[in-house]
């Protein structure tokens, strides 16, 4: 697991670093843990 360091483009980014979770994460979520999101675009259509 590496460390991602940011270039100081703003004062808040100067010296900041975060852990890189590439080895322990997957590209897509676990299918049994997600449920579909109902669309709420129209009026009175929930």
C-alpha positions in Angstrom: 0.0 0.0 0.0 1.6 3.2 -1.2 1.3 6.8 -0.2 -0.1 9.4 -2.6 1.6 12.8 -2.3 0.1 15.9 -3.8 1.8 18.8 -5.5 1.4 22.1 -3.7 -1.1 23.7 -6.1 -2.9 25.4 -3.2 -1.8 26.2 0.4 -4.1 23.5 1.7 -2.5 20.8 -0.5 1.0 21.7 0.5 2.5 18.8 2.4 -0.6 16.7 2.3 -0.5 12.9 1.6 -3.1 10.1 1.8 -2.9 6.3 1.8 -3.3 4.6 -1.6 -5.9 1.8 -1.3 -5.2 0.2 -4.7 -4.3 -3.2 -3.4 -7.2 -3.6 -1.0 -10.1 -2.1 -3.0 -12.1 -3.5 -6.0 -13.3 -1.6 -9.1 -16.9 -2.5 -8.6 -18.9 -2.8 -5.4 -20.2 -6.1 -3.9 -23.5 -7.0 -5.6 -25.2 -8.2 -2.5 -24.5 -5.0 -0.6 -26.0 -2.5 -3.1 -29.6 -1.9 -4.1 -30.9 0.0 -7.1 -31.6 3.8 -6.8 -35.1 4.8 -7.7 -35.3 7.7 -10.2 -37.0 10.8 -8.9 -37.0 13.0 -11.9 -40.7 13.8 -12.5 -43.3 15.5 -10.4 -45.4 13.2 -8.2 -43.5 10.2 -9.3 -41.6 8.8 -6.4 
